[in-house]
Amino acid sequence: MVFTVQIRWRRTLRRIGSRALPARTCLNDSRRGHSFSGSEKSSRRAHDCPSNPGACPVPGLISEYPDSEPCHQPRAAYPDKLKNCVARSMRASLIVAMPNVIWIFGDQHRAQAMGHMGDENARTPNLDRMAARGVPFRHAISGCPWCTPFRGSLLTSRYTHRATQRTPQALDTSLPTIADAFNDQGYKTAWFGKWHLVGSNKMEYVPREARGRFQTWIGYENNNAQYDCWVHGHDENGRDDSEPLTEKLQIYETDALTNKLLEYIKEQKPGNPFFSVLSVQPPHDPYVAPPEYLEKYSSESVRLRPNVPGIPRIEEPTRKDLAGYYAMIENLDWNVGRVLDALEEQGLSEETHVFFFSDHGDSHGSHGHFRKSNPYEEALRIPCIVLPAGGTRSRQFSDAPFNHVDFAPTTLGLCGIDKPEWMDGTDYSSHIIPERPEPVKELKSAYIQQCVRKRFQSVNRTWRGIRTNDGWKYVCLEGQPLVMFDLNEDPYETLNLAFLDSHNNKREELQAELAGWIERTDDDFPLPEL
């Protein structure tokens, strides 16, 4: 009853506020000269920045393409977009008691592949809109850059060696998940899309007991065919394995799954908070997208990162793959825009937190590697953007060492739910919205792992490492150092400092920090003797 009254009062205030504020000027993003309103409609085109479409960095974010052109259009050129920010600020103290939450995440989408990150190949107007209005975690990483290990840690907030260590591997059904935490608080919980936690790399049936206890679950185990995708599952209306929901998606996978999420959102009743997840296959290979996206990209026009070796056996497949990769990302971005617009149209944006992220990145030829499971930035770093309910944020960006185990406690924290004792991660909700308590301890680094040897296009040894807040990375194989990089001076990781005597003191400092992580998480890994 209390929640229903608060939500209705909030909606009343929103309606009054919209009438009482005829002129609403955006107070954010003054350095770049444009912003995006919550009601701005998304489309399949890049945003209308004539100086450099699709690549306009958000203030405070460091472009990795120094020669890319920022948007220099004067503020007066965007009169229809300069609104909403003052209204949000006036309502900043109105915190939703039980907000909704939506997770949207892709597969193998590296952090660098977005327009606001300076990638000239990427057309991501809706993700750029989220980053401009929300809180990007600029150093977010996948603590284990591999499919199933990330997903197990995402749902349980347990480090990889305590959850799922390899792909494929089934998640222990006795482990509590974030769905359990939300179910206990009276939320509706729903999952749509790729699961990859039942222990198979094939299109297998996921038993009811292996679906993480989401009240609605419509998905598949694993399927690398975006135009030949079957889903199955159950809904909250009582259908179970005796009457399974089974369906072949009739259109491109990302479009179809987004449709299902939008239908679910539309069906929700006022006063019933929900936590829903949209998990899609793209931009994971094969690099297939609807024709209207593929025709925009070619292998010849793709710009490569400076750390891709200029040799044919690396460069040629990289260019070919990236053309499809960016087409898939643009389609995913369009679907993100559909979700944001639907929340606006249904009056839910004021009470819904939206996350966008990925399970890991993709090397795409950098350092001569392909795919994931290595500790380099292209595989390790992931997008992580949080658009808070109502757009009231506590900061423009966060440089916290955000890891895969931190999604669940941070999400719960945004809803005023304390972190359960069984979660390993940190609640960074105070970095997103005001009036949330700061973490008990601000971490100096994030722990990264590859717990099981992998033999495909990557580092074929187990490793452990850290990525620090002040821009250092240190990674060890069993009994020996592997790499040490100063990311501030060397963002493309071209100079390995691990074996230089001039950096002995720094190596000892970083190894001590890594040893602390191994001890605190009850991991078992032999570090080198220095």
N, C-alpha and C positions, 0 to 999 in steps of 0.2 A: 504493500500500500504506500509506504513512504517513497519507494522508488518511483512508482507510477505518478505520484503527485509532483515529485521533483522533475521528472521528464516533461510532464505536461506544462509545468510552470516555466521550464526552460524554453519550450517551444513557444509559449505565449510571449516571453521576453524577446525571443528572436523575431517574432512577427511585429511586436511593438517597435523593436530597435530598427527593423528595416524600414518602417514608416517614418521614424523620428530622425533618421540620418540621411537626408537627401544627398549630401555630398560626402563620400567616404574616400579619403585619400590614403594610398598605401604608404606606410612609414618604413617599409622594409626595402632592402635591395637597392638603396639609392645609388650605389657606386656603379651599377650596371645599367640603370635607367629603364628597367621594366620589371613587371611582376605579373602574377597570374591570379585572377579571382577564382573563388570557388565555383562560380557558376559558368566559367568559361567552358565552352563545349570543345571536346577533343575531336580530332579527325585523323584521317590516315596520312595527312601531310605533316611535315615538320612545322614548328612554330614560325611565325612570319617575321623573322629577323633577317632583313635583306642583306646585311653585311656578311653573315655567315650562317645560313640556315642549318639548324640541327646541332650546332656546336657553340652554345653560348654558356660559358662557365658561370656557376652560381657564386656569389660573393663568398670569399673565405676558402673556396675549394681550389686546390693547386692543380693547374693544368699540366699534364705530362707532355703536352705538345706546345712548347714555348712559342712557336711561330703561328699558332692558331689565332684567329682574329676574334676578339670579343665583340659583343654587340654595342655599337656606338649610337644607336638611334636615340634621340632625345625623348625624355619622358612624355612630352606633348604628343608624340607620334602614337601613343597608346592610350588615348583618353577613355576608351571603353573598357580597359582592363584595370584602371586605377580605382579599386574599391575593395571593400570587405575588411581591410586590416584594422581600421579604427574600431569598427563594430566588434571585431573579435577582441580587441584589447579591452573594450568597455565591459565585455562579458568574461574577462579572464578569471575572475574569482568564482564563476559559476562552474564548478567541477561536477561532471556527471557522476552520479552515485555508482551505477553499474553500466559502464559504456560497452558498446559492442566492439569487437576486434575482428579484423580481417587480415590474414596472412596471404600474400601472393608471392609465390617463388618459382623461379625457373630452374633449369638444370644446366650447369656449366656456363653460366653467365658471369664473366669476370668483371671486377669492379671498374676497370678502365673503360669498358665498352658502353659508355653513355655520353650523350652530348655535353652535359654539364661537367663532366670530367675532362673535357677537352679533346675527346676522340672525334676527329673530323669524319670518320666513317659512319658514326652512329647518328641515327635520327630518332631521338627519344623525347619528343616534346612533353609527354605526360609525366615521364620520370623526372624530367627537368622541372616541371611544375611542382611535383611532389617535393623535390629537393629545395626549391625556392621557398616553399611555404612550410615545409616540415623540418626535420632534423636528420641530416645525413650523418651517419657514423663513418668518418673518413678512413678509419683504419680497421674496419671490420674484416675479420678473417674467418675462414673455415678451419677450425682446429684440427681437422683431418680431411684434407681435400680429396675426398673419395665419396661416392654416392651413398651407399648404405651406412658407413660410419657417421657421416654428417647427419643423416636422417634419424638414426637412433639417438644421437646426442641431442638433436633438436627437440625431440618429443619428450625425452626423459631428463634433460639437463644433467646428464652424467657424461664424464669424459670417456673418450673412445675405448680405452682399455677396460671400462666398466659397463659398456653398453654393447655396441656392434663394432667389431674390429675390422671386418673385411666385407667386400662385395663379391658374391652374395653371402648373406648371413641373416638368419631370422632373429628378430628382436624378441627377447625373452618376454612372454606375455604376462609374467608375474610382476614385471617392473611397472610402477605407476607412470602415467604420462600426463602431459599438460591437459588433455581432455578430462582426465579424472579430477584434476584440480578445479576446472571450470564446472564440470558436472556437479561437484559437491557444493558449489556456490549458486546453483539454480540456473545456470546458463544452458542454452541450447548449443550443441556442438556439432559441427559438420565438416566433413573432408570431401574434397572433389579432386580426383586426378591420381597422379603417380604416387605409389606407395613405396615399393622397393624395400620392403622390410620383412618379407616372408621367407627369404632364403633361396630365391631363384632369380636367374637373369632372364627367365622366359615369361611368356604371357600366361601365368598360372592363376588359378582361382585363389583368392585370399579368404581363408575361413573367417567366420564371424568373430571368433575369439581372438584373432590376430589383427583386428582392425583398430587397436588402440583405444577401444571403448568410446569412440565417437558415436553420438546418437544417430547421426545420418552419415553414411559412408558410401559414396559412389566413386569407384576408382578402378585401378588395375595395378598389378604388381610391377611389371616393366614392359614397355612396348616401344621399340624404336621404329615406328611406322606411323607417322602423324596422320596419314590419310587412310589407315586401316587399323583403327583403334576400337577395341571393345571394352566396355565398362560393366561392372556388376556391383552388387552391394545391397544395402538395406536403408530404409528410411525410418523416421521416428513414428510412423503410423502403424508399426507393428509387423511389417513384412520382415521375414527372416529367411534363413536358408531353405525352408520348406517352400517358400514362394519368392525366389530370388529376383532381384531387378537385374536384367541383362539387356544390353543394348549396344549396337554398333553405331558409333558416332558417324553422322552423315556428312559432316563437314570437317575442316581442318581442326585438329585436336584442341589447340588453344582456344579457338573461337567457340567450339562446342562446349568445352568445360566452363568457359566464362559464362556462356548462356545458362548453364545449370546453376552456377553461383548466383547469377542475377535473379533467376527464378526463385531460388531459395530465399534471398534477401527480401524479395517482394512479398513472399508468403508470411514473413515474420510479423507477429502482432505487436503493437505498442506495449511497452512495459515488460517484454520478454527479451532480455539481452542475449546475444549470440556471439559465439566464437567460431569463425569459419575459416577454412584453409582452401586455397586454390593452388594446387601443385601441378605444374605442366612440364612436359618433356623438353620443349625448346628452351634455349638454343642448342641443346645437345644434338650431336650428329645422329642420323644423316641430316644434311643441311637442306631441308625441304621447307618451303613456305608457299603461301598462295601466290599465283603468278604476278599479281599486281605489285607484290613486294620484290620478288626475285628479279623482275625486269629493271629495277632501279640500281642494281649493283652488278659489277663485273670484276673479274680477277685483275684486270689491267688498272682499274681505277682505285683499288684498295690501297690504302697507305699502311705500310708495315711498321711495327715498333722497331726502334733502333737496335734492339738486341736479337733480332732475327738474322741469323747468318745469311749472307748473300750468296748462297750456293744453290744450284738448281734443285737438288733433291729435297731441300728444306723449303726454299722460297716458293716453288711452283705449287706444291700441294697446299701450302699455307694460304696463298692468294685465292686459290679455288675454294677452299673451305670458308675463308672469311667472307667471300661474297654472299654465300648462303647464310652464314652466321648472322651477319648484320641484317639481312632480310627477315630472319626469324625474330631478331630483337625488335625491329620496327613493328612487326605484327604483335609481339607481346606488349610493347608499349601502347599500341592502339587499344588492346584489351584492358590494360590498366586504366586508360582513360575512360573506357566504358563503365568500369566499376566506380570510378570517382564521380562521373556524371550521374550515374544511377543513385548514388548516395545523396547527391545534391537534389535531384528531382523528387526523391522520396522523403526529403526532410531529415535524413539520417546523418549527414556529414557532421553535425554539431555534437553527435554522441557516438561516433565511430572512429576508433583508431585504425589506421591502415599501415601495414608493413609491406615493404617490397624488399626481397633479398634473393639469394641463390644458394645452392648447396656447396658450390666451389666454382673456381674459374676454369680457364682453358688456356694452355700454353700457346697454341697456334704458332709453333715454330720458334718462340723465344728460347734462347739458349740451346737451340736444336731439339727441344722437347715438343711433344704433342700430348694433348689431353691433360690429365691431372696427376695427383699423387706425388708431386715434387714440391719442394718448399719455396720455389720462386714466386714472386709477387703475382704473376699472371695466373697461376693455379691457386694460390693461397687466398688472395684478397677477393672479397665478394661485395656486391652492392648491398647496402643496408640503409634504407630510408624509412623514416617513420613520420607519417602525417598524423599529428594528434587530433583528437576530436575537437572540432570547433576552430582548429588552426592556432590555438594558443600554445606557444612553445616557450620553453625556458631558455633556449639558446638557438643560434642559427646553425650550428653544427657541433659535433662532439668528436674529440680525439681520444676517447676512451679506448682501451684495448679490447674491443667488443669481440667476443668469441661465440662459437656455435652453441655452447652451453648457456649463454646469456639471454637467448631469445625468450625462453620460457619464463624465467623469473622476472625479466623486464616487462613482458606482456602482462603477467599477473599484477605486477606493481602498478602499471597504468590503470588497472581496474581496482586498485586499493586492496589487493589480496596479498597477504604476506607470503614470502617464499617458503615452500615446504622444506622440511629438514632433509628430504631425500634428494634435493636438487643441489648440484655442484656449482652452478653458475652464479653470477652477480646480477642484482637488480639495478639497472641503469635508468629506471623510469624518471629519476630526478633530472637527467640530462635531456628529457623530452618535454615534460610539463612541470610547471611550478607547483609548489606546495607538496612535493614528494621528498621524503628524507634521502639524504645523500647515502651512498654505500658506506657500510661500516668501515671498510678499508678500501682506499683507492689503489688499485693494482698498478704495478709498474710495467707489467708485460702480459702477454697472452701466451698460453702454452699450446704448442703445435706438435702433432704426432703422426707417424705412419707406423701402425702397430704390427702390420702383417706385410711380409715381403710381396711386392707386386712386380710382375715381369713384362709389363706391356708399355712401351713407349715412355718410360719414366725411370725414376731412381729405383733400382731393383733391390734395395736394402731397406730394412727398418730404420727409422730415425726419430729423434726427438729434438725439439728446439724451442726458441722463444722469439717473439717480436716485441720490442720494447716501446714504451711511450715516447722515448726520446730518439727513435729512429734507427735502432740497431736490430740486426737479425743474426742469430747464432744457432747453428744446427749441427748435430753430431750423429754420426753413425755409431754402431756399437764399438766402443773402445777407441774411437778416433774422431777428430773434428771433420766436418764436411765443408761448411761455408760460414763466413762471417762478413756481413756487409754493413757499411754505413749508408743507410738509405737516404739520409739528408744530402750527402755529397754524391751519392751514386744510386739514383732511383731505379736505374735499369739493371743493377746488380752485375756490373761488368768487371769489378775488381774484388777478388776474393782475398780478404785480409786474414783468413784463419791461420795461415802458415807464415806470417811475417813477424819477425822478432820485434819489430817496432810497435806491435800491437799486443804484446804479451799481457800487459796489465789489463787491457780492456777484455781480452779473451778470458782471463781469470775471473774478472768481475761478472761477465756474462755467464760463464759456466757455473758460478756460485748461484746465480739467479735461476738457472735451469735446474740445478740440483735441488733447489728449494721446491720447485714445482713437482719434481719426481717424488720427493718425500711427502709433500702435502697431499698429493692425489693417490698415494699408495701405489704408484707405478713401479715397474721393475725394469730398469734399463741401465746397462753399464756405460758410464761416461768415461772419456779418455783421461789418462793421467797427464797432468800438465807440469 
